[in-house]
Amino acid sequence: MLQIQSLYKRYKNSDRYAIEDVTFDVREGEIFGFIGPNGAGKSTTIKCLTGVLPYDRGSVVVCGHDMARDPIRAKSAIGYVSDTHAMYERLTAREYVTFMADMYGVGLNDRRTRTDRLLELFELGSVYDKQISGYSHGMKQKICVIGALVHNPKLWILDEPITGLDPKSSHQLKELMREHCAQGNSVFFSSHILEIVEKLCSRIALIDKGRIQLQGDLESLSQKMADGSLEELFLSVTSRESAQSTDVEPSAPQAQ
């Protein structure tokens, strides 16, 4: 579903790589967790594998399509929910979702079926024709989810998706992630909430200081720790590294 091989990214005017030699894969039908401390390289990795940022070396292959050589086909297989809820806030939610459906070439019947179901699930029907700028943080997050799923992507990528959601919405999102994988698709998500990663994921990768420190089957990895918890594993790995951050974009705007 997703193969990342020896990925390197360095920002302009930086003397060090934000991520280096990042390698992992996401398999069909699995929820894959991506964890690490602040500044570890998670967001840079996600921006590279979704095509938001170019990378310096390595490869990103989505459903057999190389992101550098065939970016349109690679991106068409991805549904992306960013941690910043980037969207056109002067649009209504309906206009935004319609734009996303048009961009991915989703037919009218399919978009209506998928959208109606998610609007009912998230209880957003009454505000669907209101401007997004008036939405709360959680409402924007849910519209981003609808926009990302309207084309039923093979790979759903979420960056810190639970942040800002109330307990009910958080539960609904987790169930959607499980359902998406049950249909033969895959989910890749980053989170600081280790309890959620522990409950949802079959495999994980832990990144720190721009490098993958460990990855593999969550159950096998956790068995290495005295209390068998992901939290203890996380702390034991990240405490070995220095506190210096590498996943920091320069403050000046960068020409891509």
Salt bridges, closest charged atoms under 4 A:
GLU20 OE1 - ARG211 NH2 3.21
ASP25 OD2 - ARG27 NE 3.49
ASP25 OD2 - ARG203 NH2 3.45
GLU30 OE2 - ARG203 NH2 2.61
ASP70 OD2 - HIS65 ND1 3.96
ASP70 OD2 - ARG73 NE 3.92
GLU89 OE2 - LYS140 NZ 3.07
ASP102 OD1 - ARG111 NH2 2.80
GLU123 OE2 - LYS168 NZ 2.80
ASP129 OD1 - ARG94 NE 2.57
GLU160 OE2 - HIS192 ND1 2.89
GLU175 OE2 - ARG178 NH1 2.74
GLU179 OE1 - ARG117 NH2 2.66
ASP208 OD1 - LYS209 NZ 2.91
GLU249 OE2 - LYS47 NZ 2.67
